């Protein structure tokens, strides 16, 4: 499996910026040719705009979205994105485009350029916004028909749920408990996404996240440890708002899953298979044993790591509901984070 710090993973943001820059240069050239009869200027403006917006996506919105922006209402987040896009597009146009023969006041930015910029910014952000509502990549998977026919792929699975949710809901009431869930989901999601995970779905008080094949096997565990530290770091805010700090238990497993479109009126990209069932049963075992993080022994062995400052305890084979054979499990007590290679 590739390491998290490998050049391939480090180069992905740069590759994304490069692709967006090239596509924007092409679109700018076409617009420049049709709108101003100056394709070269359009190519330069498009490349500069695309590169700047890609940089904003990766290094500004991407970083904020891991924490602050995940808590915003969608409408506010959408308006912020559009505002940043419009400002970037207009700034590049003012700097790059020469004064037009129409004598526009803003150094060559004509009304049609402003309208085009606004239209593209709203359209692109609406597209990205819907994609984020459905889950990263889900919209594009639907459009491309990637999972129209079921496909078998390997995934690392993280099942995580809020401890004591029934008592919290009873004490706080439904509305306040929903607020707590949103804060809790935002916190744990930030660290899952920061470590390469994708949120598959939220189910009640539970988060199901996945990592794709080739993921550094440390990352799901690091995500759990980082999320726990984040919750402890925000303990004061949680106690002030809800009277206590939330905690969670987690289960990690890996294996092949079948991925495909599911549903009629309300479609989703579904993951099914024995690996999903096993991960859910491991989470049940975590509840029964009181383990903070419980992982399957085969996954633990695949890491080939020495866990330092993390207490790893091999449990007796656990009989999981609906499984014919008992499964070896490893309990982690993540008081510390550091994981190093053996």
ABEGO torsion letter per residue (X at the ends): XBBAABAAAAAAAAAAAAAAAAAAAAAAAAAAAAAAGBAAAAAAAAAAAAAAAAAAAAAAAAAAAABAAAABBAAAAAAAAAAAAAAAAAAAAAAABBBBAAGBABGGBBAAAAAAAAAAAAAAAAAAAAAAAAEBGAAAAAAAGAAABBBBBBBBBBBBBBBGAAAAAAAAEAAAAAAAAAAAAAAAAAAAAAAGBBBABBBEABBBBBBBBGBBAAAAAAAAAAAAAAAAAAAAAAAAAAGBBBBBBBBBBBEBBBBBBBEBABBBBBBBEAAAAAAAAAAAAAAAAGBABBBBAAAAAAAGBBBBGBBBBBBBBBBBBGBABBBBBBBBBBABABBBBX
